[in-house]
Amino acid sequence: KAELTNKEISKLQFVPCRQRDCYTKETVKGDGEYERIMDFERSLSNGVNIDDDGYVRPEGEVIPEENDEQKEGQTGEMTEDAVNQTEEQAELISQNNG
């Protein structure tokens, strides 16, 4: 998932899915498959961190704890290289799972 602000990606979230029999189904946290896919994606993702909810951020970026009101208006930024690399890795995973 990508969230745009002023025509630029402000948030990027990797959503682990499983494709089978021409259908794509989102995995659920805690089902084992979710964690397996997230671990695999992280192993491919140099220069970025992917948190447990799938949000992708540049490596080393620290996000302070926030309450729900702060989250509503916040936008983060990723470098174009990090976005391109993440998109390429998502395509590789899609090909490997298909």
C-alpha positions in Angstrom: 0.0 0.0 0.0 1.3 3.5 -0.8 -0.1 6.7 0.6 0.5 9.8 -1.5 0.9 13.4 -0.2 1.4 16.1 -2.8 1.9 13.4 -5.5 4.8 11.8 -3.6 4.8 8.6 -1.5 4.5 9.6 2.1 3.9 6.1 3.6 4.6 2.7 2.2 3.3 -0.5 3.7 4.3 -4.0 2.7 1.2 -6.2 2.9 2.1 -9.9 3.0 -0.2 -12.0 0.8 -0.4 -15.5 -0.4 -1.4 -16.3 -4.0 -3.0 -19.7 -4.7 -5.4 -20.9 -7.4 -5.6 -17.5 -9.1 -6.6 -15.8 -5.9 -4.6 -13.5 -3.7 -5.4 -13.5 0.1 -3.9 -11.2 2.7 -2.2 -13.2 5.5 -3.0 -12.5 9.1 -0.6 -11.5 11.9 0.1 -14.6 14.0 -0.8 -17.3 11.5 2.9 -18.2 10.8 2.6 -17.4 7.1 2.5 -13.7 7.8 5.7 -13.9 9.8 7.4 -16.1 7.2 6.7 -13.7 4.4 7.7 -10.6 6.5 11.0 -12.3 7.5 11.6 -13.1 3.8 10.9 -9.5 2.7 13.1 -8.1 5.4 16.0 -10.4 4.2 15.7 -8.8 0.8 15.3 -5.2 2.0 18.7 -3.5 2.3 18.6 0.1 3.4 15.1 0.1 4.8 13.4 -1.3 7.9 10.0 -3.0 7.8 8.2 -2.9 11.1 5.8 -5.6 12.3 2.8 -3.8 10.7 4.7 -3.8 7.3 5.5 -0.1 7.3 8.7 0.6 5.3 11.1 3.3 6.5 14.7 4.2 5.6 17.2 2.3 7.7 18.1 4.1 10.9 15.0 6.3 11.0 13.5 6.4 14.5 9.8 6.9 14.8 8.7 8.1 18.2 5.8 6.5 20.0 2.6 8.4 19.2 -1.0 8.5 20.1 -3.8 8.0 17.6 -4.4 11.8 17.2 -0.8 12.4 16.2 -0.9 9.5 13.7 -3.8 11.0 11.7 -1.9 14.0 10.4 1.6 12.5 10.2 3.4 11.8 6.9 6.8 10.2 6.6 9.1 10.5 3.6 11.2 7.8 1.9 14.0 8.3 -0.5 13.2 7.6 -4.1 15.9 4.8 -4.1 14.3 3.1 -1.1 10.9 3.3 -2.7 12.2 1.8 -6.0 14.1 -1.0 -4.2 11.0 -1.9 -2.2 8.8 -2.0 -5.3 11.3 -4.3 -7.1 11.4 -6.6 -4.0 7.6 -6.8 -3.9 7.6 -7.8 -7.6 10.2 -10.6 -6.8 8.1 -11.9 -3.9 5.1 -11.9 -6.1 6.9 -13.9 -8.8 8.3 -16.4 -6.2 4.9 -17.0 -4.6 3.1 -17.3 -7.9 
